[in-house]
Amino acid sequence: MPDMSDTLDLDATINMLKFVSRSVIDQTDLLTDADLAIGDGDHGIGMRRGFEGALEAMDATPPDSIENALKTVGTAIMSKTGGAAGAIFGTLFRAGSKPLAGRDVLDGEGFATFLDTGLEAVLKRGGVTEGQKTMIDAIAPAARAARRGADAGLRQAIAAAAAASQQGVEATRDMIATTGKARSLGERSLGHPDPGAISVSLILKAMQDFTAGA
């Protein structure tokens, strides 16, 4: 049985997702600048639109389950963010929500399962692998870290995932983009972190900050 002091019930999960949404919105300029370096500069605006949509959707129709809370966020991102980021981040949340059906609390194992399942769906949809300078380079190590930390509880699983995702962001600096808009830059993409990977890191860091104070 999970330690009930280290889990989130439905209301707390919704509050965490709102906190995450506001945190990403607050970092619009950071994401825009990161994308201007190797893309067309629209990533920050797109992510802001997606998470603004998530906030609006959660307020308009409060989710009635943990599964639906995550699905609501994913649906908003998919419909509001646009482009590849909308499809990929929307898939992460929507697919990751499915195995949490029927769960009354979010615990370490559930969080790890969310990342595992979301990652698997993103890999299938995006057709990319680690090492190609994409958000996969942050979410894949995060999923592995969360799985290793799952038995230690939700806070530890999220903290481990957040740390691993940040390491993944730094690793993308030394990668040459081979997919997406940055592909045309070739070696000129070196030295710049991937904007999608940064977004993953921001999401997980916000989850860590929320659960640390929960």
Sequence and secondary structure as in RCSB ss.txt:
>XXXX:A:sequence
MPDMSDTLDLDATINMLKFVSRSVIDQTDLLTDADLAIGDGDHGIGMRRGFEGALEAMDATPPDSIENALKTVGT
AIMSKTGGAAGAIFGTLFRAGSKPLAGRDVLDGEGFATFLDTGLEAVLKRGGVTEGQKTMIDAIAPAARAARRGA
DAGLRQAIAAAAAASQQGVEATRDMIATTGKARSLGERSLGHPDPGAISVSLILKAMQDFTAGA
>XXXX:A:secstr
   GGG B HHHHHHHHHHHHHHHHHTHHHHHHHHHHHS S HHHHHHHHHHHHHHHHHHS  SSHHHHHHHHHH
HHHHHT HHHHHHHHHHHHHHHGGGTT SSB HHHHHHHHHHHHHHHHHHH   TTSSSTHHHHHHHHHHHHHHG
GG HHHHHHHHHHHHHHHHHHHTT    SSGGGGGGGGGTTS  HHHHHHHHHHHHHHHHHHH 
